[in-house]
Amino acid sequence: MNPRITDYGRAWILSPWEWEVLEQISIGNNTKTIALNMHLSEKRIEGLRSFIYRKTGYRSQVELCRFAIRIGLIEP
Protein backbone atom coordinates (compact mmCIF):
# COMPACT_ATOMS: atom_id res chain seq x y z
CA MET A 1 0.00 0.00 0.00
CA ASN A 2 1.32 3.40 -0.96
CA PRO A 3 1.46 5.51 2.23
CA ARG A 4 1.21 8.72 0.22
CA ILE A 5 -2.29 7.85 -1.02
CA THR A 6 -4.95 8.96 1.45
CA ASP A 7 -8.17 7.11 2.18
CA TYR A 8 -10.05 9.66 0.09
CA GLY A 9 -7.66 9.10 -2.79
CA ARG A 10 -8.29 5.38 -2.58
CA ALA A 11 -12.04 5.95 -2.49
CA TRP A 12 -12.14 7.90 -5.75
CA ILE A 13 -10.55 5.12 -7.76
CA LEU A 14 -13.48 2.75 -7.12
CA SER A 15 -16.18 2.23 -9.73
CA PRO A 16 -19.87 2.67 -8.82
CA TRP A 17 -20.36 -1.11 -8.58
CA GLU A 18 -17.27 -1.40 -6.37
CA TRP A 19 -18.72 1.32 -4.12
CA GLU A 20 -21.94 -0.68 -3.78
CA VAL A 21 -20.05 -3.91 -3.03
CA LEU A 22 -17.86 -2.11 -0.49
CA GLU A 23 -20.96 -0.80 1.26
CA GLN A 24 -22.56 -4.25 1.28
CA ILE A 25 -19.36 -5.84 2.64
CA SER A 26 -19.12 -3.16 5.31
CA ILE A 27 -22.59 -3.84 6.64
CA GLY A 28 -21.77 -7.53 6.92
CA ASN A 29 -23.42 -9.07 3.87
CA ASN A 30 -21.87 -12.19 2.39
CA THR A 31 -21.18 -12.76 -1.30
CA LYS A 32 -24.45 -14.58 -1.97
CA THR A 33 -26.53 -11.84 -0.35
CA ILE A 34 -24.66 -9.11 -2.20
CA ALA A 35 -25.18 -10.95 -5.49
CA LEU A 36 -28.92 -11.24 -4.84
CA ASN A 37 -29.19 -7.57 -3.81
CA MET A 38 -27.30 -6.33 -6.87
CA HIS A 39 -28.77 -8.88 -9.33
CA LEU A 40 -25.28 -10.08 -10.29
CA SER A 41 -23.59 -13.48 -10.12
CA GLU A 42 -21.56 -14.51 -7.10
CA LYS A 43 -18.54 -14.84 -9.36
CA ARG A 44 -18.92 -11.21 -10.48
CA ILE A 45 -19.17 -10.08 -6.85
CA GLU A 46 -15.98 -11.99 -6.01
CA GLY A 47 -14.28 -10.24 -8.93
CA LEU A 48 -15.46 -6.84 -7.75
CA ARG A 49 -14.29 -7.65 -4.22
CA SER A 50 -10.89 -8.59 -5.62
CA PHE A 51 -10.70 -5.27 -7.52
CA ILE A 52 -11.59 -3.40 -4.32
CA TYR A 53 -8.79 -5.11 -2.39
CA ARG A 54 -6.32 -4.44 -5.19
CA LYS A 55 -7.29 -0.78 -5.69
CA THR A 56 -7.39 0.12 -1.99
CA GLY A 57 -4.39 -1.94 -0.93
CA TYR A 58 -6.21 -3.46 2.03
CA ARG A 59 -6.01 -7.19 2.72
CA SER A 60 -8.94 -8.05 4.98
CA GLN A 61 -12.62 -7.39 5.39
CA VAL A 62 -11.95 -5.67 8.72
CA GLU A 63 -9.60 -3.20 7.01
CA LEU A 64 -12.26 -2.53 4.37
CA CYS A 65 -14.86 -1.86 7.08
CA ARG A 66 -12.54 0.59 8.82
CA PHE A 67 -11.87 2.25 5.48
CA ALA A 68 -15.63 2.58 4.80
CA ILE A 69 -16.11 4.20 8.21
CA ARG A 70 -13.19 6.63 7.70
CA ILE A 71 -14.51 7.82 4.31
CA GLY A 72 -18.05 8.15 5.68
CA LEU A 73 -19.63 5.37 3.60
CA ILE A 74 -21.11 3.81 6.73
CA GLU A 75 -21.48 4.93 10.33
CA PRO A 76 -19.62 3.15 13.13
Backbone bond lengths (Angstrom), bond angles and torsions (degrees), N, CA, C in turn:
res aa  C-N    CA-C-N  psi(-1)  N-CA   C-N-CA  omega(-1)  CA-C   N-CA-C  phi
1 M - - - 1.443 - - 1.519 108.62 -
2 N 1.315 115.48 133.36 1.452 120.77 179.90 1.526 109.40 -79.32
3 P 1.330 118.67 116.05 1.468 120.71 -176.84 1.523 113.52 -67.85
4 R 1.329 117.49 -15.89 1.458 119.65 -179.74 1.524 112.64 -81.74
5 I 1.333 117.41 -13.95 1.457 120.87 178.83 1.524 108.30 -89.15
6 T 1.320 116.65 123.33 1.462 120.93 -179.34 1.523 110.30 -79.40
7 D 1.331 115.67 169.59 1.460 119.81 176.30 1.519 111.09 -59.25
8 Y 1.319 116.85 -39.41 1.465 119.56 179.99 1.523 111.35 -67.37
9 G 1.316 116.93 -34.60 1.458 120.75 175.70 1.511 111.32 -64.85
10 R 1.328 116.26 -39.70 1.460 120.58 177.40 1.527 110.55 -65.84
11 A 1.316 116.35 -38.40 1.459 121.14 -176.60 1.524 111.68 -63.43
12 W 1.323 117.49 -38.13 1.461 119.72 -175.16 1.515 113.66 -74.30
13 I 1.312 118.25 -11.91 1.465 118.84 179.45 1.526 112.16 -88.93
14 L 1.325 118.03 -0.82 1.466 121.41 179.95 1.525 110.69 -86.42
15 S 1.336 115.26 142.92 1.461 120.55 176.45 1.534 109.69 -77.40
16 P 1.319 118.16 166.04 1.474 119.95 178.23 1.529 113.00 -57.43
17 W 1.313 118.62 -40.32 1.467 120.61 177.80 1.525 110.60 -65.71
18 E 1.331 116.97 -39.55 1.465 120.39 178.55 1.526 110.45 -64.31
19 W 1.341 116.65 -37.11 1.465 120.08 175.98 1.519 110.01 -59.38
20 E 1.333 115.97 -46.63 1.466 120.75 -178.65 1.526 110.86 -62.74
21 V 1.333 116.81 -44.37 1.464 120.36 178.60 1.526 110.39 -63.62
22 L 1.316 117.61 -42.26 1.463 121.19 178.09 1.526 110.31 -58.86
23 E 1.313 116.85 -44.43 1.464 120.14 178.74 1.526 110.97 -62.33
24 Q 1.314 116.76 -43.94 1.462 121.28 179.99 1.537 111.22 -64.23
25 I 1.326 116.69 -41.23 1.467 121.23 177.16 1.528 109.46 -62.21
26 S 1.323 115.42 -43.57 1.459 121.08 -175.75 1.521 113.75 -65.30
27 I 1.324 116.86 -28.09 1.460 118.72 178.25 1.524 111.75 -90.96
28 G 1.336 116.32 3.14 1.456 120.48 171.62 1.511 116.45 98.13
29 N 1.324 118.21 9.79 1.460 119.88 179.18 1.525 111.00 -75.97
30 N 1.323 115.39 144.06 1.465 120.06 177.24 1.530 109.75 -87.63
31 T 1.307 116.39 174.71 1.459 122.10 -175.44 1.518 112.01 -58.70
32 K 1.305 117.60 -43.45 1.464 120.90 -178.22 1.527 111.15 -63.41
33 T 1.322 116.79 -43.36 1.459 121.16 179.43 1.519 111.26 -65.63
34 I 1.320 116.36 -42.19 1.466 120.62 178.58 1.527 109.49 -61.78
35 A 1.322 117.07 -44.22 1.464 121.48 179.50 1.522 110.83 -60.22
36 L 1.321 117.50 -43.29 1.467 120.71 178.42 1.528 110.94 -65.35
37 N 1.324 117.28 -43.14 1.468 121.43 -179.39 1.524 112.37 -64.19
38 M 1.323 116.62 -36.94 1.462 120.95 -175.55 1.528 112.86 -96.81
39 H 1.336 117.38 -2.70 1.469 122.70 -178.96 1.528 111.70 58.98
40 L 1.333 114.68 42.20 1.464 122.22 177.14 1.522 108.57 -125.52
41 S 1.325 116.86 166.96 1.466 120.19 178.16 1.532 109.88 -77.58
42 E 1.315 114.74 156.95 1.464 119.92 177.11 1.528 110.67 -61.73
43 K 1.325 115.91 -36.36 1.463 120.22 179.16 1.532 110.68 -63.08
44 R 1.324 117.16 -39.89 1.469 120.82 178.51 1.532 110.62 -65.83
45 I 1.326 116.54 -39.30 1.464 120.82 178.24 1.525 109.98 -63.72
46 E 1.334 116.97 -43.02 1.467 120.19 177.44 1.528 110.80 -61.05
47 G 1.328 116.66 -38.46 1.461 120.11 176.94 1.519 111.94 -64.43
48 L 1.334 116.05 -44.21 1.461 120.12 178.12 1.526 110.98 -63.50
49 R 1.328 116.28 -39.59 1.469 120.25 177.77 1.531 109.81 -61.95
50 S 1.315 116.10 -41.35 1.463 120.66 178.69 1.529 111.01 -62.54
51 F 1.342 116.59 -42.57 1.463 120.55 177.42 1.520 111.00 -61.97
52 I 1.337 117.06 -40.08 1.463 121.27 179.54 1.523 110.28 -61.51
53 Y 1.342 116.32 -47.12 1.463 119.90 178.96 1.529 110.63 -60.45
54 R 1.326 116.26 -43.32 1.460 120.21 -177.70 1.527 111.14 -66.89
55 K 1.321 117.16 -45.07 1.470 120.66 -176.82 1.523 112.74 -70.22
56 T 1.324 117.64 -35.80 1.466 119.67 -177.80 1.517 112.34 -87.20
57 G 1.326 116.80 -25.37 1.459 120.02 -178.91 1.517 113.65 86.81
58 Y 1.325 117.10 2.12 1.463 119.96 178.57 1.517 109.64 -85.55
59 R 1.343 115.61 158.07 1.466 120.01 -173.01 1.519 114.65 -118.59
60 S 1.327 117.99 -6.80 1.463 118.87 -177.56 1.523 110.57 -140.03
61 Q 1.311 114.91 162.59 1.450 120.57 178.61 1.530 111.01 -65.07
62 V 1.310 117.36 -34.56 1.467 121.35 178.00 1.527 110.04 -62.53
63 E 1.331 117.15 -44.14 1.464 120.26 177.92 1.527 110.81 -62.15
64 L 1.334 116.94 -39.60 1.461 119.91 178.00 1.523 111.42 -64.03
65 C 1.331 116.82 -39.65 1.472 120.45 178.37 1.524 110.72 -63.93
66 R 1.311 117.13 -43.74 1.469 120.66 177.49 1.529 110.69 -61.81
67 F 1.313 115.71 -41.28 1.459 122.06 177.48 1.531 109.97 -60.12
68 A 1.329 117.54 -46.71 1.468 121.87 -179.79 1.525 111.26 -61.54
69 I 1.315 116.96 -36.85 1.468 120.78 177.31 1.527 110.34 -68.14
70 R 1.346 116.67 -45.63 1.475 120.49 -178.04 1.530 112.28 -61.79
71 I 1.337 117.53 -36.55 1.471 119.68 -178.55 1.525 111.93 -87.63
72 G 1.332 117.20 -1.73 1.463 121.17 176.29 1.517 115.18 83.59
73 L 1.326 117.38 15.86 1.468 121.12 178.79 1.532 110.36 -69.78
74 I 1.316 116.25 -39.74 1.457 121.55 175.70 1.519 108.83 -131.51
75 E 1.314 115.73 163.44 1.469 120.30 177.09 1.523 109.33 -97.71
76 P 1.338 116.58 147.12 1.464 119.52 -178.67 1.520 112.84 -66.78
